[in-house]
Amino acid sequence: MKKKGLFYVSLFIYCFASAQVADKNLNIYTGYSIGSFSGKEMSNDDGFIYPYLYSNLTNLNGYSFKATYKIYPLFSFGLENGKMTGNNWSSENSKIYKDATVNLKSFSPVFQIHTRFKESGIFNRLKIY
């Protein structure tokens, strides 16, 4: 239920909010992501066979929140916070990590280089993080 609420709040913000609500130099971003871990199910290390933790987690989803402030016409600085959760571990060959859950949390500074705003053109709003 918590995930559905976060999804609907993000959808509402995306559809009805403006990125420059507080100030023309302040941008606030929110996101929800779904993914998967890749890799082999099992490892063979000189005859010792064991399952991998990450590649056997079947669900990966999370959210992120980022705020940037334009300091100069071409540069913005900010902070990003995010959390990804991996769960539903399953392997046909082993039960060693049964019911395992992985929580990946991040908090980091953000530096953005962007082009100046133009009414039209291919490089109208190019942004590199």
Wavefront OBJ file of the C-alpha trace (Angstrom):
o trace
v 0.000 0.000 0.000
v 2.888 2.352 0.799
v 4.344 1.855 -2.698
v 1.008 2.660 -4.349
v 0.720 5.870 -2.333
v 4.223 6.945 -3.327
v 3.418 6.166 -6.957
v 0.217 8.257 -6.917
v 1.918 11.193 -5.197
v 4.723 11.091 -7.788
v 2.179 10.905 -10.618
v 0.260 13.881 -9.218
v 3.422 15.954 -8.872
v 4.483 15.021 -12.407
v 1.128 15.997 -13.932
v 0.204 19.104 -11.970
v 3.310 20.642 -10.414
v 5.759 23.113 -11.853
v 9.490 22.551 -11.390
v 10.057 26.213 -10.521
v 7.424 26.646 -7.807
v 9.664 28.224 -5.174
v 12.195 30.104 -7.276
v 13.229 30.222 -10.913
v 16.649 28.868 -9.906
v 15.414 25.983 -7.711
v 14.485 22.645 -9.316
v 12.988 19.742 -7.390
v 12.821 16.247 -8.839
v 11.205 13.050 -7.557
v 11.266 9.630 -9.122
v 10.253 6.009 -8.719
v 12.185 3.207 -10.371
v 11.831 -0.504 -11.009
v 14.741 -2.696 -12.025
v 16.511 -6.001 -11.676
v 19.909 -7.346 -10.721
v 21.769 -9.180 -13.466
v 24.276 -11.988 -13.296
v 24.630 -15.719 -12.841
v 22.608 -17.597 -10.249
v 25.492 -19.672 -8.878
v 29.261 -19.301 -8.511
v 31.860 -22.034 -8.847
v 35.032 -21.021 -7.011
v 37.525 -23.898 -7.369
v 34.823 -26.505 -6.782
v 33.046 -24.572 -4.013
v 29.595 -23.806 -5.414
v 27.421 -21.172 -3.772
v 24.544 -18.863 -4.816
v 24.941 -15.154 -5.453
v 22.883 -12.868 -3.232
v 22.095 -9.967 -5.592
v 21.397 -11.747 -8.868
v 18.795 -13.999 -7.206
v 16.713 -11.086 -5.867
v 13.718 -10.879 -8.195
v 12.234 -7.512 -7.121
v 14.094 -4.196 -7.196
v 12.311 -0.883 -6.743
v 12.825 2.428 -5.044
v 12.537 6.182 -5.053
v 14.779 9.193 -5.401
v 14.508 12.850 -4.464
v 16.810 15.536 -5.842
v 16.992 19.303 -5.495
v 19.320 21.560 -7.489
v 19.910 25.293 -7.346
v 21.261 27.247 -10.311
v 24.338 29.140 -9.097
v 25.540 30.345 -12.512
v 23.786 30.357 -15.909
v 25.491 27.063 -16.866
v 25.979 25.338 -13.477
v 23.711 23.965 -10.756
v 24.533 22.331 -7.448
v 22.326 20.244 -5.186
v 21.678 17.119 -3.152
v 20.171 13.751 -4.021
v 18.660 11.153 -1.706
v 17.494 7.726 -2.794
v 16.560 4.274 -1.589
v 16.329 1.012 -3.539
v 15.000 -2.222 -2.058
v 15.664 -5.688 -3.430
v 13.659 -8.626 -2.129
v 11.928 -11.915 -3.018
v 15.137 -13.949 -3.164
v 14.728 -17.251 -4.985
v 17.060 -19.924 -6.268
v 16.161 -23.429 -7.388
v 19.549 -24.747 -6.255
v 19.794 -23.270 -2.744
v 17.800 -21.777 0.125
v 20.770 -20.126 1.883
v 19.485 -16.529 1.500
v 15.761 -17.333 1.791
v 13.739 -14.214 2.778
v 16.797 -11.973 2.235
v 16.207 -8.271 1.632
v 18.706 -5.658 0.479
v 18.260 -1.940 1.185
v 20.497 0.380 -0.826
v 20.480 3.971 0.441
v 22.336 6.933 -1.020
v 22.824 10.571 -0.174
v 25.108 12.516 -2.483
v 25.963 15.937 -3.837
v 24.873 16.724 -7.407
v 26.705 18.887 -9.929
v 24.901 19.760 -13.152
v 26.134 21.398 -16.350
v 23.362 22.659 -18.601
v 22.843 24.780 -21.661
v 21.167 28.153 -21.570
v 17.434 28.131 -22.216
v 16.383 28.800 -25.806
v 12.897 28.875 -27.267
v 13.745 26.148 -29.789
v 16.584 23.951 -30.933
v 18.102 20.556 -30.345
v 20.230 21.718 -27.392
v 17.353 23.602 -25.754
v 17.623 21.937 -22.342
v 20.626 19.626 -22.398
v 21.654 18.672 -18.844
v 24.604 16.539 -17.750
v 24.929 15.279 -14.160
l 1 2 3 4 5 6 7 8 9 10 11 12 13 14 15 16 17 18 19 20 21 22 23 24 25 26 27 28 29 30 31 32 33 34 35 36 37 38 39 40 41 42 43 44 45 46 47 48 49 50 51 52 53 54 55 56 57 58 59 60 61 62 63 64 65 66 67 68 69 70 71 72 73 74 75 76 77 78 79 80 81 82 83 84 85 86 87 88 89 90 91 92 93 94 95 96 97 98 99 100 101 102 103 104 105 106 107 108 109 110 111 112 113 114 115 116 117 118 119 120 121 122 123 124 125 126 127 128 129
